[in-house]
Amino acid sequence: MKLSVLDQSPVSSGMTPPEALRNTIDLARLCDSLGYERYWIAEHHGLSMIATSTPEIMIGVVAEATKTIRVGSGAVLLPHYSPLKVAETFRTLEALNPGRIDLGIGRAPGGDPLDAFALRRTRERAQFDVDDFPQQLVELLAFLRGGFAPDHPFSRIRVQPEGVGAPEVWLLGSSPWSASAAAQLSLPYAFAHFIGGPATEFALGRYKAMFVPSENLPAPKTILSIGALCAETDAEADRLAASSRAVIRRIRKGLQGVVPSVEDALAELAADPSPPLEEESPWPRTFVGSPATVRAGIEAMASALGVEEMMILTITHDHQARRRSYELLADAFGMKSR
């Protein structure tokens, strides 16, 4: 089984957003050396806890700082952008880093309604409720692969830079709709279990059942994105996880804020009488524990769902603890260092 990384560039208390971005570069170098398969960078807007709003910039920086690991977006939120511009951006990244770039595409707004409005390609009132994501996605694939019919006006557009391959395109999602779209378009599919836990098994099953083989992808190809936090003992991992539990509770209440320290998180959780988030899936959204505990959980989930690659999101207050978590996980799975 392959392991990969999803990085949201979390901003912790006492840390600046530029420091969070530099931590992303540092963690990417580490995960490259440990043998992780891919390193995907998220896109979010207007969130004080997350520093990455432009994954396309960070992909170039991370690819330059690493040697072998594939680097990509988790995801570019296509409704905000022109398909041609996205195609040009990722063709450029592929030209500079041949064979290492992934273009993960998402449908979510990545921020609150005001952020989404400010990011709109058009602000005409008639377009407010128009969802043209399917058409955008087909257009993007045509720009990348030269798939326009000869009589289509866009067939005359020469996507620059020419003479290079296209990045590997993934559709990301957390719902059955994205599973169906990925299957019909013969795209590899990454499901965000840490977001859409109750729909995980159904969505992955739908994707595999509906998948249409193609020359580009003859068989289904999946990634399952989960949360995970490893420490030397179950008790220490549970203590470190207080920071992310506090963040999740804030999100449920519509609150902002950076990742709190463990001590502040424990106090915050103790003072909040609301019950913790109940899992609506046989598997937790985040696996927490010692290396043996986390490995057992991840392997059981991957085996039950028939997933060949797991993508790990780790949120901690301390960057060194986050580094250590990925080190312990790589060692637990016997990954070969590069």
Buried (B, 14 or more C-beta within 10 A) or exposed (E): EBBBBBBBBBBBEEBEBEBBBBBBBBBBBBBBBBBBBBBBBBBBBBBEBBBBBEBBBBBBBBBEBBEEBBBBBBBBBBBBBBBBEBBBBBBBBBBBBEEBBBBBBBBBBBBEEEBBEEBEEEEEEEEEEEEEBEEBBBBBBBBBEEEBEEEEEBEEEEBEEEEBEBBBBBBBBBBBBBBBBBBEBBBBBBBBBBBBBEBBBEBBBBBBEBBEEEEBBEEBBBBBBBBBBBBEEBEBBBBBBBBBBBBBBBBEEEEEBBBBBBEBBBBBBEEEEEEEEEEEBEBBBBBBBBBEBBBBBBBEBBEEBEBEBBBBBBBBBBBEBBBBBBBBBBBBBEBEEE
